[in-house]
């Protein structure tokens, strides 16, 4: 809606009423073609003119590279999902790289493209657009540029015929973890090393990517994955993409993903505090937190955005947690984290790929389906986190999202019993229980408003209770 809002201010001053209405209608149609920050509630996204809660999960991060892409998207759509992550990564078996490989020289030529790579990318964009699935693209796949992956990366001087290691001062071997930020590739921009030969090919890659993605309105952009480099790098590419989009009269939304797990780390302020550069805020690293800390830290960042008059969408494109890996708190906390993120107000939530997350497994599908059912059953976007309405509650036992006096939703992480303040509710409402892992509703007794009531989950496990005093 950014273009539309600017035009409205101009139109009122300069154009006759009849022409103004015609042009506003035209611009409204244009604005509704793509993913935009909601003009009504800037904490959430709008797509094709309708507010959307983005929910997702997938078997891989670089989905454009997998052969079973169509079936993944159809499964996601079937369970109510509409959000995927796509890193421009090529490090897995069966993947292809963006550049042409000369078999005679056994080197890549960075001046020529591998058509298969870009065909796969365009196919992803078309298939997701046809299904109204939002794609969050990560342009620089950080882990492709370190350790074993760097050894086969076309940008590595030993792998291409376009520059030498001596010329660009970029090592052929980098054994450190990306957190050390020791690859000069990420310092090539003018404000840093101004490494013209490398920057030339970085620009060509981004330009090629945009030549496809700017044709579609279902794309969000993230500069990096878990980056530890300076803020200048992300800002440079964010500004570049915005300018390229503007030249084509397109509107884009961009963020950056930092590595620190603590959202209070000062690096995260580069996105939180700079809406002029970053249109939304990616907080996936919060999903390393467990239980109550996860809720407190995630909600705390939204409250901080509000306090600074910088409120805009907060996304969680990677929800960790799978019993197959140690970090992320296992499967139980992974499910909790997904639902907590929805309840505290994240605009987009996705299960990370296995084995670090639940991907699009049967359990992930059940959670996505249930959260879609809940969001469509209540006035979800106008509701807010309201744990202050709960009493006799233990940490991480239950969470509340409500429009006080109208809609109340409680999420029980593993059964439990709490008291809910219904003082401002009038009349009666029938309890509706959602068994999250079965995506099935059942009904309970009528509750009378105007008092504090005890709510007890039917059993252990993940349960959501919903009350509607508006019906």
Beta strands, then each sheet from edge to edge (+ up, - down):
strand 1: 35-37
strand 2: 45-47
strand 3: 50-52
strand 4: 54-57
strand 5: 83-87
strand 6: 99-102
strand 7: 107-113
strand 8: 134-140
strand 9: 219-224
strand 10: 254-255
strand 11: 281-282
strand 12: 314-319
strand 13: 348-351
strand 14: 384-385
strand 15: 390-391
strand 16: 398-403
strand 17: 407-412
strand 18: 417-421
strand 19: 428-435
strand 20: 440-448
strand 21: 452-456
strand 22: 463-468
sheet 1: 1+ 2- 3+
sheet 2: 4+ 13+ 12+ 11+
sheet 3: 5+ 8+ 9+ 10+
sheet 4: 6+ 7-
sheet 5: 14+ 16- 17+ 22- 19+ 20-
sheet 6: 15+ 18- 21+
end
